[in-house]
Amino acid sequence: MTVVAAYLYRNGHRVREVSIDEKIESAEQKSEFAWIGIADPSEEEMSKLAANYDLHPLAVEDAIKANQLPKIDVYDDQLFVVARTAHLVDDHIDYGETAIFVGHSHIISVRHGSTRAHTTLREQLEKTPRFLMHGVDYVLHAILDFVVDGYLPLITDLEEEVLEMETKALNGMLGREEVNRIFTVRRELIRFQRILGPMGEVAQKLARLELPSIDAEVRIYFRDVQDHVRRTQARVDSLREVLTSVFELSTLLEQQQQGRITRQLAAWAAILAVPTAIAGIYGMNFENMPELTTRYGYFVIVVTIGVICLILYRRFRKLGWL
């Protein structure tokens, strides 16, 4: 296990460092609490935290397995919240998990697979004691807001990629590689929506329900997290619509190109049919054909073929077939 940071706070200020083997007694003041941040713990190490902070066994098991969708569980006077982190790696979305144990005098965050540590968040909160002194519920809001804000760079990068696809589709037909990428991004967005839905429900419950360790004056902050999730969902929906439009546009342009080629082939086939038909008539080798003895018959036929072909060519050009 990596203990990223573990400190005791009082009235919005850091007091001292605490150990995971140390048991922090419940404080009378809400502004006094322990904030412990760890990453990838083992079962034995989680057992120590469970014993010191009276964590529920089911919540501890979920925090170790790290295969949960976002959710919120209530165990007596404690909360167990699961959030999912997401970031773009190469051509796919990689997910992590942050499990959060919330009690009256402690908040423990357990990270799995997330590349964004809470160090920066902790430093920002320590610079604003008036917010940190609200207690564990405000820290919970800050962590969830930090996780949800991490979705924005992901969506922005995908939007830029999709806009490039749209531009390329307008300039010409997409290749097989680009079409495959459209379906890959669409599949990743569908999976991402499976995370956003439960995340929105978690924020909604924290904003509206009476839950342990969550005071009424802090609920409004969770509404802000809920709004961020909604905006992210709206951008994901718009992105999926744009992907569908890009694919339909590419298909339409390809059909138009095929239709144009078909018309060109039909026009040239009609032009070439004229000399083919006339030459076929005079190539039947019948003995009694009146034109065979005409002195200028050959030149007349050649000129006739040329005139007819020219008329057809100009006609097809006027129609836009050539």
C-alpha positions, 0 to 999 in steps of 0.5 A, a space after each residue: 500500500 502507498 500512503 499518499 497522505 494522512 493528516 489530522 485537521 482542526 479548524 481548517 488547518 493541518 495539525 499533524 501527520 497520523 499513522 494508519 495504525 493509529 486510532 483517531 477518536 471521534 472529536 466533538 467538533 466537526 472541524 476536527 477530522 483525519 483525512 487519509 489517502 491511500 492507493 492500491 492497498 492489500 487486504 491486511 492493510 485494509 484490515 488495520 484501517 477497518 479495525 481502527 475506524 470501524 469500517 464495515 466488512 462489505 465496504 472494505 471488500 468492495 474497496 479491495 476488489 475495485 470492480 464496482 460501479 459508482 454507488 453510495 452505501 450507508 452503514 450505521 453512521 458511516 458512508 461508503 462512496 464509490 467513484 470511477 475515474 476516467 482518462 484517455 490512453 492512446 485510443 481508449 478510455 482507461 478507468 480507475 476507482 476511488 472508494 471513500 469511507 466517510 465518518 464523523 471524524 475521518 475520511 479515507 480515500 482508496 484509489 485504484 488505477 487512477 493516475 491523478 493523485 489527490 495531492 493537488 486537491 489537498 494543497 488547494 483545500 489547505 490554502 482555504 481553511 474556511 472551506 476545509 473547516 466544514 469537515 469531512 462532508 466538504 472534503 467528500 464533495 471536493 474529491 467527487 468534484 475532482 474526479 468529475 472534473 477529470 472527465 472534461 479533458 477526456 471529452 475535449 480530446 475526443 471532441 477535437 478528434 471527432 471534429 477532425 473526422 468531420 472535416 476529413 469526411 467533408 473533404 473526401 470519403 473516409 477510409 476503412 481506418 477512419 470508419 473503424 475509429 468512429 465505431 471504436 470511439 462510439 463504443 468507448 462513449 457508450 461504456 463511459 455513459 454507463 459510468 456517468 449515470 451512476 455518478 449522477 445518481 450518487 451526487 443526487 443522493 448526496 444533494 437531496 437525502 439526509 445521510 450520516 456525516 452530511 450536513 444540510 448546508 453542504 448539500 448544495 455543493 453536491 448539486 454542483 457535482 451533479 450539474 458537472 455530471 449532467 454537462 458531461 453527459 450532454 457533451 457525450 450525447 452530442 458527441 455520439 450524435 456527431 459521430 453518427 452524422 459523420 458516418 452518415 455523411 461519409 456514407 452519403 458522399 460515397 453513394 454520391 461518388 458511386 452514383 457519379 461514376 455510374 452515370 459517367 460509365 453509362 454516358 460513355 457506354 451510350 456514346 460508344 454504342 453508336 460506332 459499335 452499332 453502325 460498325 456491327 451493321 456493316 460488319 454483317 458481310 451480306 452481299 447485297 448491301 446498297 451502301 457497299 458500292 457508294 464512293 464516299 460511303 466510308 467517309 459519310 459513315 465516319 462523319 456521321 458517327 463522329 457527329 452523333 457521338 459529339 452530340 451525345 457528349 455535349 448532351 451528357 456534359 450539359 446534364 452533368 454526367 460527364 
